Amino acid sequence: MHCPYCHHAETKVIETRVSEDGYSIRRRRMCLHCSKRFTTLETTMLLVEKRSGSLEPFNRDKVISGVRKACQGRPVREDDLRKLGQRVEEYLRSTGQAQVTSDEVGKAILKPLRELDQVAYLRFASVYQNFEDLSDFQRAIDALKGQ
């Protein structure tokens, strides 16, 4: 790590703290040349490969936004949506992969959404899994009844 003040290459870590979300580390450092102190924030990056082949950083807010649409008019609290978004991110990061597909993100959403609200689950699954007719809905409803 280079000092932001004098650009010297040698610094010393004085203090390390893990952030509240557990996915970043805050380090307090001191330059061994000029003795000035500064803070760094280290994070891991989770990339999502879109269907088009492009890559973008994982965005929990996009997950929450998509699920919010499926939950429109349902008795689902905003706090529940945030928790679902966190569960999805935690699951994807727990796989140890640096890159996941958008399909994997969608699959990771289905289980916690099913537990949260079955109607919202059907709405989301109908778009995500490209339901084409009523028989697709019936199969999904039968699967929900059989759980």
ChimeraX attribute file (.defattr): number of C-alpha atoms within 10 A of each C-alpha:
attribute: neighborCount
match mode: 1-to-1
recipient: residues
	/A:1	13
	/A:2	11
	/A:3	20
	/A:4	13
	/A:5	12
	/A:6	12
	/A:7	12
	/A:8	14
	/A:9	12
	/A:10	12
	/A:11	19
	/A:12	14
	/A:13	15
	/A:14	12
	/A:15	11
	/A:16	14
	/A:17	12
	/A:18	13
	/A:19	13
	/A:20	8
	/A:21	9
	/A:22	10
	/A:23	13
	/A:24	15
	/A:25	17
	/A:26	15
	/A:27	18
	/A:28	16
	/A:29	20
	/A:30	19
	/A:31	22
	/A:32	14
	/A:33	13
	/A:34	13
	/A:35	14
	/A:36	14
	/A:37	17
	/A:38	16
	/A:39	15
	/A:40	13
	/A:41	13
	/A:42	13
	/A:43	12
	/A:44	10
	/A:45	15
	/A:46	17
	/A:47	18
	/A:48	21
	/A:49	18
	/A:50	13
	/A:51	10
	/A:52	6
	/A:53	10
	/A:54	9
	/A:55	15
	/A:56	13
	/A:57	11
	/A:58	19
	/A:59	13
	/A:60	15
	/A:61	13
	/A:62	11
	/A:63	20
	/A:64	21
	/A:65	14
	/A:66	13
	/A:67	21
	/A:68	19
	/A:69	13
	/A:70	21
	/A:71	22
	/A:72	11
	/A:73	9
	/A:74	13
	/A:75	10
	/A:76	14
	/A:77	10
	/A:78	11
	/A:79	9
	/A:80	13
	/A:81	21
	/A:82	17
	/A:83	13
	/A:84	23
	/A:85	24
	/A:86	17
	/A:87	16
	/A:88	24
	/A:89	19
	/A:90	15
	/A:91	14
	/A:92	19
	/A:93	17
	/A:94	9
	/A:95	10
	/A:96	10
	/A:97	11
	/A:98	12
	/A:99	18
	/A:100	19
	/A:101	15
	/A:102	17
	/A:103	15
	/A:104	12
	/A:105	18
	/A:106	17
	/A:107	15
	/A:108	19
	/A:109	24
	/A:110	19
	/A:111	13
	/A:112	17
	/A:113	24
	/A:114	16
	/A:115	11
	/A:116	17
	/A:117	15
	/A:118	15
	/A:119	15
	/A:120	24
	/A:121	22
	/A:122	21
	/A:123	17
	/A:124	23
	/A:125	22
	/A:126	17
	/A:127	11
	/A:128	13
	/A:129	13
	/A:130	10
	/A:131	15
	/A:132	10
	/A:133	9
	/A:134	9
	/A:135	10
	/A:136	15
	/A:137	16
	/A:138	11
	/A:139	11
	/A:140	17
	/A:141	14
	/A:142	11
	/A:143	10
	/A:144	13
	/A:145	8
	/A:146	7
	/A:147	5
